[in-house]
């Protein structure tokens, strides 16, 4: 390994790395260069640079586009967990924190031996804690929220880069946002959009700025900060270096004092620049206007920024002169919403052509085809990422020669009809029709109203299509995350083909199709990112009713792959006590309560999931005092119960274990492959005499450690409980029944 860096001093040169949204690195590099950074190295989502400690502080205070500023501490060998632990422990951490301070570890990257980021973070944390215990007999505490020191480790193959996070919290948290709206735009991305759009030059020429869909006012406030050359980090009260042992407060205080003085001078000298009427925001939602006004006031621009409740179609006139119109309209990922949003984009184009001749305009959208309805040819296009959503920043010159002829502004339905005729769409439609006919006949025979019709049968169309028949028929389309090597334009085209075909195959309207795309969390657990508001649907399964929310931040609320598991539990539970750990929305509890369980307890940490579980019981008229819900981390609850002298015991315990979970359970993380034996042994302490456990997990290629579970009689019921419509997903379904020998 390389030697740890010396204790930072103001005059020493250090290596930093500034992170940012993908597509913004060039803007960030320009900012850092202006602040005095040297040896800049642009990467896809960040910039490496060198300079003195003061430069790192200055970047935290002044960078408008950075997400975090990291100070490199060391680079170590880390081919496996043992080497990572040993080399992290060799770093002298007493230079950075002591036993009275708190710390947290952020870990990213992986290799063949370290596959989970939380596992990597745990090894780093253990190495630091063990070093302090050995040297001082005490250890610093771990605090995930605003610790004194945040340590960042990035693993790349067999090397790990170790840094101190000077920013602490992401730098987009400026400190002025008092109120939020749905899907707020990050402040750093808003600033990047304004910089990319040329707002500094437009402002210098006396131009105005208008946001006709301003939401909580992020564009407006960031534009005012750029206009007044005000440091974006002045209102923050927490930085990662404030509790750092090597912090040099006199350097930081000097920078803050200079920035405060500059702000006062700017406000005094530029009264004619920062005047009312130059930055205007509009929104049709009164709640958004109220949030924007509160945030504008908190940022100190109450006399500069004007916000009015007004829809795009009500817009009457632009400010005098010229300027920049900037807007982040709804994206409409769900097909029905995309169709309904097209008139909004068309109305925006009409307003531009009517009132903003001679202006520049920029539209940030996650659905570029919708922007064609604006009816103006985009001069430039840039790719930016709004969180995990790939967006286009489209730049327009509002000139008559750039207007598209009216007869060329095709409707959404006309465009989708053209997509349906493409060879790929026709091929996908044929497979979908074939599957639907086969699965529909089977479902009718079995009395099943919700089932999977398609599951990536054609590898290039990596989607799952599920049919939910309730009060209304809804098609739930899940897009699996494409590998990085897949061409994005090709992936977008396939998505359009799928969305164009699904309504016609199933004879439903566009509004009955919900589309979601699989992403990955930082901890690498799998989830499906929500794209629109939940669509509640009451459906039936096994004689019971369930409320599913297609488009929810959680899963829909009913894992169709566990249909056979629920049926088996319903048969096993008659006259018995039932414990449902990781109960989710309580589908198994409904089967148990309805199947004749004497008492049920459902344990779940999510308020939202528990609320839906209680509604499901009420929907089936099963809610009473015999069926209770406990809001707590199931792993914590299980540990506490199993350690009691006389724990409550159950005849049937169901554990639907997550693949991975962060929690306060013997090491702060749970990995089902690594920890399932401990989980089942602890759960068995709550079994009544002759009791049974049902264990399921959806971790692909899960392997049960039978040798370590020698005290149990284990029956693999995976094939027995796998529904016919999930046969292609057999590797993602594991189910076992366990009894003590």
C-alpha angles and dihedrals in degrees: 000000000000118000117266115260116262121258104286118257127187094248097044121100115237138183117245136180123205117199124209142162115292110269095031102081095104092054091048091049090053090051093049093047090053089052091055103266119157135202093024117194117189120212131176095272105014151012129247116211144158134230146113123303090261088063090057090052091046091052090052090052101040110026111107097186105037121104098195139358113218126193112208114235101173146332114228140181111258111166090148141003094271094054092044091052094046096048095043088051090053091063112095099242093177086080089066108032142001136211092276094058130078127229142184133200126223113193128188136173131037145216136194092286102035106049102155122062092211091053089052091048090050092054091050091048092049092050092052094044093047091051092054093045091052095046103036107014089239136076135216116248126250116239119175096191115066099332121188089249127022114199119201123199123185117191119206112177105301098347129079124200111211120202144166111237103228092185095056095189119037110281093233086077094088096170099245100090105103097158134031138206128204112297097356118202114246113250093232092053091047089053090049091052091051093047092047090049094055097248095149091059093042090050092048088055091054097259125154131230127225129185109187093188099036101161108184092353102257097143090046096052095043090049091053091049091052091045092052095037089235120166107251093214099055095100096049115109098189130059128164093240097055092082095033113118092226094050115134103210096184090060092049094045090052091054093047091048091051092048092049091049091048091050092052092047092048093049090049098042097040102048087130091050100045094047131135116272100037097088115042131177131191134183133167092218113085090204091056091049090051091050092048093050091050092050093045090052092048090051090054097247100109091121094044108045123058120202123190133183103240136131122230091250090056095055111128109178146350125240114270118275122014137300145131129309110200124184140170102196125186113287101215099211090169108081097231092049092046089057092047091048095055092084089054091056090045090051090050089054091049091052091049094049092045104041110015106054109154093022129112119237134193128194121195108201138163089204108055095180089064090058090065087075088068086078097218124108112244112233095199137015128197129185115231132165121231096197104304094340116102107223138183123226103209117197120203136189104211097222129135092241089060095055116110115233111261093239090058095057096098119197122248091251092051090052093047090047088056091049090052089060094057116110092243093051091048091050092050092046092053092052092045092051091049092050093044094053092050096044094042092057091048093046093050091051092049095041093241118152101181122048146140115264102179132020113181090298087159106047094214089058098056099183138120117217120197128184119218115190115190133111083338132008114254129184114213111202117190118190115208114225111266118229115257092251092062112104108252095216091053090048091050091050092051090049090054091048092052093047091047093051104041098071094050095047093051096033095236133129124259090253089063093064121088118191126198132173126215115239135166130247121222088259089055095239112143123250140151115246115230117238104180142012116298117270107214114213127176110219136173130235128169091350093306131106125232133185109225123186110207108201095027121146084241123051117287090272100251120071101212090196088066094056091109092045091055091049091052092048090050090056094045099048104062110133093355138110115255133205118193111194117190084016097175110181092350101250092143090046090056090054090047096047092043092044093060107270111167093217135358133195119192118196121197135147098212117090090201094053093046091050090053090047092054090049090051092054091047091048088059094041091244100119113119141124092282092068115062136176127214122200107210139101101285091221092055092045092049093050092049093048095046091052094055119104093234109019122186109263131213135203093215127027122187119197117184094182122202118234091238135359137175111223148127097277122122098311102006097263136074122209111181094210092049100035108031094102092056090045094053095043092051091046091051089063086072095051119114118227108292090011127155135218126207113201124189135170135172096211106133113249094003114182119206113220097228093170092062091046093057093133090064134074102229126199119188106218096168095114092039093055099036109111118230092242090059099050090116089057097051093125089060094055124076123166130172137176114212131192129172114257 
